Amino acid sequence: MRDELTHAVEDYLKIIYDLTQSQGRASTTQIATALEVTPASVTGMIKKLAATCPPLLEYQRHRGVVLTPEGEKIALEIIRHHRLLELFLYETLGYSWDEVDAEADRLEHVISEEFESRITAVLGDPTHDPHGDPIPSPDLEMPSHATLCLRELRPKQSGTIQRVRDGDAELLRFLHAHGVVPQAGFTVLAYEPFDGNLTLQIEGRPAPVVLGPRVTRQIFVERIEEEQIP
């Protein structure tokens, strides 16, 4: 069925999947904002996708949308392509981690299953992309991933960076320059209640870094419980 879908439809399914992971259903306004289109365009598209055979999503007026199993399968296939491409661009072609998202967006719709298989083999069947996001398995199961947001931690708590949202290239460049990347260890040194800033000591870095709430809500971590710290 996927061969019959347009790139725009695949983009809708991918965005809806992402939005519904945290909140159950996605509103037309949220989809419109994410895709930078008008709410009227979104309404027309979701009605179309709800009327396909089989339907790719379920739509209830004023309650938003959720993908059907068929729609979710297509979304996961596109996400798998995207994240494999990001890792291939990063590890094999030398792209920086702030460049790979936009390039993968252009390529994810057009690679064949054979190309996907060859990338997977070259990369050694990877499980995560350069930003720490999990790569859906070949049978399109999404692995578990870190959901604890950095902004929830407080002084003396430590952990490991697991993943960073990849929608802001400038932010990714800033974080990379300060060593705030997946698998980096850190300790929270200070928290400012007035503005929500966190001061972090990144493992192996000479100086602490101060991150505001706009940044810390984009970073997901695995916390090390106090009794686990040597």
N, C-alpha and C positions, 0 to 999 in steps of 0.2 A: 504493500500500500504506500510505503514511503516514497517510492519512485514517482508517484502521482502528485506529490505535494509540492507546493511552491516554497521558496526560501522564506517568504513572509510567514507562511503557516508554521513552518518549523520554528521560526523565531518566537511566534506567539506561544507555541507549546512549551518551549524551553523557559520562557519568562514566567509563564503560569506555573510550571513545575517549581521554579525557584521561589516564587511568592507564596505558594501554598505550603511549602515545607515548614514555615514558621507560624502560619496563622490559619491553616485549614482551607480557607477559600480566598480567592483574589477578586478584588473589585475592579470594575471597568476603569476607574480613575487611576488605580495603582498600575494597571497594565498599560494605560495610555502614557503615564509618566515614564515608565520603564522603557517603552518603545519609542517615546517622543512622537506620538501620533495623537489625533483628537479622540475624545471619548466616543464620538459618533462612529468613527472608523472602527474602534474596538467593538462596539455593540454590533455592528454589521458583521465583523469577522467571527465573533463568538457565536452568533446565531447560525452562521454558516457551518462552523465546526460542530455545533450541537446537532446539526441536521444531516451530517454525513452518515454513511452506512459502512461500518458501525460508527456511532458518534464518537468524537474524540474528546469531548468535554460535556459536562452537565452544567446548565445555566439556569439559575432562578433569579428572576428580577428582584433587585434590591438585596440579594443575598450573595451575589458574585458567582464565581465559577470554580469548578474543580475538574481535574482531568479524569477521564475514564481510564481503565486499564490499557486500552488501545492507545490513547493519547499519551499516557505516561511512558509506555514502551518506546514510542517515537522520541519523546523528549529525552529519555535516558540515552538513547542511541546518539542523538545529537550532542548531548553533554559528554558522552564518552569520546566521540570524535574530537570535540573541542579541547578537552583536557589532554588527550594524547598528543594532539597537534601542539599545544602549548609546551609540553615537555620536550617534544621532538625539536621544536624551534629553539628552545632554551639550551638543551644539552648537546644537540648535534649541529645545529646551524649557528649557534653563538648569539642568538637574540638575548637581550636583557629581559628580566622578568616583567618590566613595565611595558614592553613592546609586544609580548606574545598574545595578549588577549585580543587586541584589534586584528592581528594577522589571522589568528585562529577563527575569529568571527567570519572572515571572508572565505576560509577554506573548509570549514566544517560541513557545509552543505554539499560539497562536490566530490569528496574523496570516496573511493570505492571500498567495499569490504575487504578486497584483496590488499589495498593500500593500508587500510587500518591494521590488518593482520601483520603486514611487514613492519610497520612502525612498532607494533607491540613486541615483535620478536627482537628488533634492533634495540629497543629500550629495556628488554628483559622483563616483560610483563609487569609494568609498573602499577603501583596502587594509588599514587598521588601526583598531582601536577606541581609546577614550581611554586605555587602560592599555598600549597598544603591541602588543596581541595581533593577529596577522594575521587578516583576514577571509577565509574561504574564497571562492573565485571563484564566479561564477554557475554554472559547470559543476562545482562542488564539488571543486575542487583546492585543497589547503591550501598557501599560499605558504611559502617558507622563513622562518625566524625565528631570532632570537638565542638561543643556548643556553649562552653563557658566563656563569656565575654571578658576581656581583660579589664574593662571598666569596673567590674564587680569586685576586683581584688583590692586589698588594703595593705598598709605597711607591714613589713616582715613576712609577707606571704611570697612564696616563690613558685616557679613553674617553668614550663617549656612552651614556646610559641608553636602552635600547631598549624594554623592557617590564617591567611590575610585576604580579605575581600579584594578583588582585582579590578574594580571599576574605576579607579582613579590612578592614572599613570604617574601623576606628580607625587601623590602620596606614596606610591610604591618606590619611587626614586629616593624620597626622603627616608623611608624606613630602611631601605637597603643601605644607605649611607651610614646609618646608625646601628647596623647589625640586627635590626628587628625583623628577622626572617624565620621561616619554619625551622624547627629543631634548635633554635637558640634558647639557652637557659637565661633566666632573669630573676631578680628579686625586686619587690616594690620597696622603695626607700621612704617615700612620702606621698601623702594625699592631701590635696587642698579642697576642703569642703565648699569654699566660696565659688570656685570655678570648675571643680571636678578634675583638675590636673593630677596626673600620676607621675612621680619621678621613679624611673627604673634604672637599675644597674644591670646592663646586659653582660652576660658571661664573656670574658675575654676582651671587653672594651675598657679603655682607661677612664672614661668619664661617663657619668649618668646622662640620661636623656629624659626630657620632660615632654609628656604627651597629653594633649587635651582630650576631652570626651568625644569630639568629632573623629579623632583618630582611634582612641581605645575601643570604641564600639565596632570598629572594623576588624579587630584582631581577636582571635579565639585561641584559647590556651588550655593546657592540661596543668592543673595545679598540683604541686608537690605538697602533701600533707606534712605538717611540722615534724611528726615523728619519723618521717622517711628521710629527712635531711641529715646527712652524717654530721 
